[in-house]
Amino acid sequence: MSVYLIKGKGYRYDFTLAGQRHTAAWFTTKRKAQAAQAEKRKEINEPLPEKTHETQTPTDTEFLELVNRRLDHLKAYHSQKHYADYRYLARKWVEHWSELKSCEITPEMIERYVLERIRVSPLTANKELRSLRSLFNFAKGKKLVRENPADDLQFLPVEKKVKYVPPQLEIDRVIDQADPDMKDYLWMIRETLARVSEINRLTWEDVNLAENT
């Protein structure tokens, strides 16, 4: 088969040498695919010194398997919310790359995917990139891939908006318009800077009228 084009995805090289199949995808140009194929042939013909079992890096892990291993790790070591958020993103990745091996995911593929997500917002696109980067860092740590294809991709620019903080005079004017009970409630928040949830949990045992505390 050598080098061929898959419409809508990119170029792929695929060859068999000494009874063993070697393939990788998706390259943006035929020339890049041919160069990668030549490099792979050279690597096979001039193998690196044999590595110990501890330093060997398998590259045939299915992408779906990698995602599932990452999710299992998050479920065990992170919050339920973080796990659920990551699982939501991972479902979309699997829709794109479930039939590929982890080593076949290229920077070009990730960049195209991230740029598609900018249609939602730059923040969403950056979240996708950050999560994919963490996925492949996890894979490197587990010796499942040699390189992180998301490492050199840049985050998209995000316009930062300054949050408006009303001055004390405006806050006091709002409190003055409240009814007596609400006024006490608002003054408590203003003077203590406590969270609303903390104010709501206060009981009379927390109040010392003799010492005004």
Backbone hydrogen bonds, N-H to C=O, Kabsch-Sander energy under -0.5 kcal/mol:
donor,donor_aa,acceptor,acceptor_aa,energy
2,S,14,D,-1.9
4,Y,12,R,-2.4
6,I,10,G,-2.8
7,K,5,L,-0.6
9,K,6,I,-2.3
10,G,6,I,-2.2
11,Y,27,F,-3.0
12,R,4,Y,-2.7
13,Y,24,A,-2.0
14,D,2,S,-2.3
15,F,22,H,-2.6
17,L,20,Q,-2.7
20,Q,17,L,-1.8
22,H,15,F,-3.1
24,A,13,Y,-1.6
26,W,11,Y,-0.5
27,F,11,Y,-2.6
33,A,29,T,-1.7
34,Q,30,K,-2.6
35,A,31,R,-2.4
36,A,32,K,-2.4
37,Q,33,A,-2.2
38,A,34,Q,-2.4
39,E,35,A,-2.2
40,K,36,A,-2.2
41,R,37,Q,-2.5
42,K,38,A,-2.2
43,E,39,E,-2.3
44,I,40,K,-2.1
45,N,41,R,-2.7
46,E,42,K,-2.4
55,T,52,T,-0.8
56,Q,52,T,-0.9
63,F,100,L,-2.6
64,L,98,S,-0.5
66,L,62,E,-2.1
67,V,63,F,-2.4
68,N,64,L,-2.2
69,R,65,E,-2.2
70,R,66,L,-2.3
71,L,67,V,-2.4
72,D,68,N,-2.3
73,H,69,R,-1.9
74,L,70,R,-2.4
75,K,71,L,-2.6
76,A,72,D,-1.5
77,Y,73,H,-2.1
78,H,74,L,-2.3
83,Y,79,S,-2.2
84,A,80,Q,-2.5
85,D,81,K,-2.6
86,Y,82,H,-2.2
87,R,83,Y,-2.4
88,Y,84,A,-1.9
89,L,85,D,-1.6
90,A,86,Y,-2.7
91,R,87,R,-1.8
92,K,88,Y,-0.7
92,K,89,L,-0.8
93,W,89,L,-1.5
94,V,90,A,-2.5
95,E,91,R,-1.5
96,H,92,K,-1.1
96,H,93,W,-0.7
97,W,93,W,-2.6
98,S,94,V,-1.8
100,L,97,W,-1.8
102,S,61,T,-3.4
103,C,59,T,-0.6
104,E,101,K,-1.7
105,I,102,S,-1.3
106,T,104,E,-0.6
110,I,106,T,-2.0
111,E,107,P,-2.7
112,R,108,E,-2.2
113,Y,109,M,-2.0
114,V,110,I,-2.7
115,L,111,E,-2.4
116,E,112,R,-1.5
117,R,113,Y,-1.5
118,I,114,V,-0.6
118,I,115,L,-0.5
119,R,116,E,-1.4
120,V,117,R,-1.4
121,S,117,R,-1.4
125,A,121,S,-2.2
126,N,122,P,-2.6
127,K,123,L,-2.0
128,E,124,T,-2.2
129,L,125,A,-2.2
130,R,126,N,-2.7
131,S,127,K,-2.3
132,L,128,E,-2.6
133,R,129,L,-2.4
134,S,130,R,-1.9
135,L,131,S,-1.9
136,F,132,L,-2.1
137,N,133,R,-2.0
138,F,134,S,-2.1
139,A,135,L,-1.8
140,K,136,F,-2.3
141,G,137,N,-2.3
142,K,138,F,-1.5
143,K,140,K,-1.6
144,L,139,A,-3.2
145,V,139,A,-0.7
151,D,148,N,-1.6
153,L,150,A,-1.0
160,K,158,V,-0.6
171,I,167,P,-1.8
172,D,168,Q,-2.6
173,R,169,L,-1.8
174,V,170,E,-1.9
175,I,171,I,-2.2
176,D,172,D,-2.2
177,Q,173,R,-0.9
177,Q,174,V,-0.8
178,A,175,I,-1.5
183,K,179,D,-2.7
184,D,180,P,-2.0
185,Y,181,D,-1.8
186,L,182,M,-2.8
187,W,183,K,-2.6
188,M,184,D,-2.0
189,I,185,Y,-1.7
190,R,186,L,-2.6
191,E,187,W,-2.7
192,T,188,M,-1.9
193,L,189,I,-2.2
199,I,195,R,-2.3
200,N,196,V,-2.5
201,R,197,S,-0.8
201,R,198,E,-0.5
202,L,199,I,-1.4
206,D,203,T,-1.9
207,V,204,W,-1.5
209,L,207,V,-0.6
212,N,208,N,-0.6
213,T,208,N,-2.1
